[in-house]
């Protein structure tokens, strides 16, 4: 009996977070929202990989997620996000928008700099100055602005900017 419990526990640990949420949350709007965003990203030809441990792309402390353009892969660092779906959804939108920039707009932002920076908070601007090289500002700032959209608006923007993909 014990070997079966251990095996079942190991199998559960290998599932993505969206598959291991309790049943009331996974059937709720947040679980569905995560699936909708993930589906929108996958339509672009990008992948989403859920990392449960500090390994690979998720070794930097405090990192919530990262997009690797060479692989068209988003890594979500669950040990930093935990079970709180709000930062998970924002991180998924943010990293997914980097995929939009790369796949649909040749590695450039889709909005003008004026529009992007008008959507940022003071905290966003401070974070950009502290953690990013100026050459990264336009792409990173746009992803920060876009992550705050509703999921419906986010998915509409993917369809609008990636219609040719």
N, C-alpha and C positions, 0 to 999 in steps of 0.2 A: 504493500500500500504506500509506504513512504517514497519509494523510487518514483511512483506515478505522480505524487504531489510535487516532488522536486522537479520532475520533467514538466509538469503543467506550469509551475512557477517560472521555469526558464523560458518556456514558450511565450508566456505573457510578457516577460521582460524584453523579448525580441520584437514585440508589436509596436507600431507607431503610437504616439501618445493619443492620437485621436481614436485609436481602437481600444485603448485601455481606460478611458474615462468611465466614470460610473454611468449606469444606464440612464439616469435622469438627465445628466449633462450631455451625453452623446446624442440623445434624441432631442435635446433642446436646441435653441437657436444658435448658441455658440459653437457646438459641434458641427452643425450644418454650415455655419459661416466658414469655419476652417476648411471644410471639405469643398465649399464653393470656390474659395480663394485658391486652394491647391489645384482644383480642376482647371481654373482659368490659367494658372501658371503652366500646367502640364500641356495645355493646348498649344502653347508657344513652342513646345519641344524641350522644355526644361524639366528637371527632376527636383523633387523635394525629398531630402533624406533627414530623418529624425535621429539625432544623436542622443543617446541616454547617458553616456559617460564622457568624461573629459578625455577625448581622443581625437585623432585626426584634425579636422578643421576647427574643432571646438576645444582646443587646449588652452587658449588664452582666457585667463580669469575674467569673469563678468561678460564675456561675449555671448550675445543672445542669438546671433545667426550670422551667416556669411554667404555671399553668392560667389561662386567660382566660375567666371565666364568661360574659361578654357574647357570646362566640363559641362557647362550649362546646368549647374547643380547648385541648389540651395541647401545648406546644412543648417538645421535648427538645433540649437544647443539647449536641450531640455533641462539640463542640470542647472542652468542659469535662470530659466523661465519658470520652472517648477510647474505647478498645476494652475497657475493664474492665467486664464485665457486672454485677458485684455492685452498684456504685453506680447503674448504669443501671436495674436491676430495682427497687431501692429508690426511685429517683426516679420511675419510672413508676407504682409503687404509690402513692407519696405524692401526686403530682399527680392521679392517677386518683381518689384519695380525696376531693380537693377537688371533683371532678366529682360524686361520690356526695353529698357534703354539699349542694351547690347543687341538683342535679337531683332528688334523692330526699328531701331533708329541709329544703327551703326555706332553704338557706344556713346551717344550724345543724349543730353536731356531733350525732352520733347517740348517743354515749355520755355518761354523766354526767361532770362535771368531776373528781370524786373518782376514777373509774375511769381517765379519761384520764391524769391526773397520776401515778397509781400506776404507769403503764406507762413513764414517761419516765426516762431516765438523767440523771445530773447534767450531762453534756455537752449533752443536749437542753434542759434548763432554762436553762443558761447561754446557749445559742444563742438561745433565745426572748427572754431579757432583753436581749441585746445587739443583736438585729437586727429585733425586731418590736414594734409598739405593743401595749400591754396588751389593746386591743380585739380583736387578732388571735390572742391566745394560745389560746383554746379550739379554733378551727378548725385552727390550725397545729400545736398540740400533739397533737390527735387524729390528724392526718395523719402526724406523726412516729411516733406509737405504732403506727399501722396499717401503716406501711411495713415494719416489722420482722416482720410475720406471714409465715408460709409462703404461697406462692402459692395452694395449695388453700384455706387458711383465708381468705385475702383474697377469693378468688372466691366462697366461701360467704357471706361477709359482704356482698358486693355483692348477691348474690341475696336474702339475708335483708332487708337494709335498703331494697332497691329493688324488691321484689316487686310493688308497685303501679304501677311505671312501665311 
